[in-house]
Amino acid sequence: MEKLGRLSETEMEIMEVIWRIAGPVTVAQLLELLESKGWKTSTMSTLLKRLIEKGFLAKTMSGKTNYYGPVLTWQEYQKHEIKSFLDRLYKGKVKNFFAALVGQDELIADDIAELKQWFQREEGKKR
């Protein structure tokens, strides 16, 4: 996956709508779905242009209408963000993340027991 830009809160709202629709959308459709924001066409167009530049959207034309579709799925985005988070703060290691949680008393004994059970189930699935 190519290097993606970081999403602002507003860009994330737009992407969540696009991922939920799971297909190409027009500016008009997005303005209708995000009507409560009160955005103008020019604002939406600028935000969509940024999302294209950051690698999240692709634009196609049909007649005189622009359609915007996701370049990656919600699940692919989640995986990208998790990897980025771990790389930035925990040297890319999940164990370092868990160690930080345990060290800061963010995980209680019940949480740890639940995680152990989850890991055992997951390990059984891979055999």
N, C-alpha and C positions, 0 to 999 in steps of 0.2 A: 504494500500500500504506500502510495506516495506520501510525502510529508504534508500533513494537514495543518492548517492554521488553527489557532485557538478560537473557540466560539464565545462571543459575548452572550450575556443573558438574553438579549433581544433576538440574536441570531439563533440561539438554542430554541426559543419559543417557535420561531418559524420552522426550523428543522423538525421539531416534534410534530407539528401539524403535517408537514410533508411526509414524514415517516408514517404517521397514522393513516394518511390517505393511500400511501403505498403506490403512487403513480405520479405521472407528470401533472403539474398544476399551472394555472395561469395567475397573473397578478390579480386579476379580478376575483378569482376564487379565493385567493389568500386574503385579500382585503375583506371579503365577505365573512370568511371563517374567523378572522381576527378583528372584526368590526369594533369590538369594545376598545381597541387601541386608538381608534380615530386616525389612523395613518392615511396619508395621501398616497396616490399612485407613485409619485416621485420618490417618496420615502421607501416604499416597498421595493421599487426598482433598484434603488441604491443598496438596500440590504441584500437583495438577491444577487446583485453584481458582486458584492463582497463575498457572499457565500460561494460563488463560482470561483473567485480569485483564491479563496482559501481551500478549494478542492472538494467542497461538499456537494455542489450542484453542477449539473450540466444543463445547458439551454439548447432547445431545438425549436425550429419554427414550422408551423403548419399554416400555410397561407400568410396572413399578416399577424398571426398570433404567436407569441413566445410561450413555450412550455418549459417548466423547470422541473427537473427530476433529480432524485438523490443519486449520488455516485456510490454511496455505501449504505448498508442497512444500519438500523439502530443497533443490532448486535455487533456489527463490525466497529461501529463508533464506540460502543462501550468497551470493547476489547482494546481499541486504540487508546482510549482515555485511561484505562486501568494500567496499561503498560507505561504510558507517559508518566502517570502519577508515581508508580513504583520506581521508574528510572530516575525521576527528579528527586524523590525524597528518601528512597530506600535502596539505592544502588541496584535497582532492578530485581530485588529479591523479596518474594512474598514472606519468607521467614523473618526478614528484618522488619517488615510491617507488623506481623503478629507479635514479634518481640517488643516492639514499641508499644503496642496496645496492652500487652501483659505488664510491661514495665511501668506503664502509667495508670495501672489499675482500671483500664477500660474494659477488660474482660474479667468476669467473675467465674468462679468454679463451674457454675451451670453452663456458661457460654463455652468454656473450654471442653466440657464433657460433650456438649452438643456438636462442637466442631470435630471432636475425635470420632463421634458416631458418623458424621457426614463424610469424613475422610475415609473411614472404613467402608462405607457404602460405595463411595466413588472408586476406591481401589478394587472392590469386588466387581464392579462393572467393567473394568479394563482388563480383567483376566480372561 
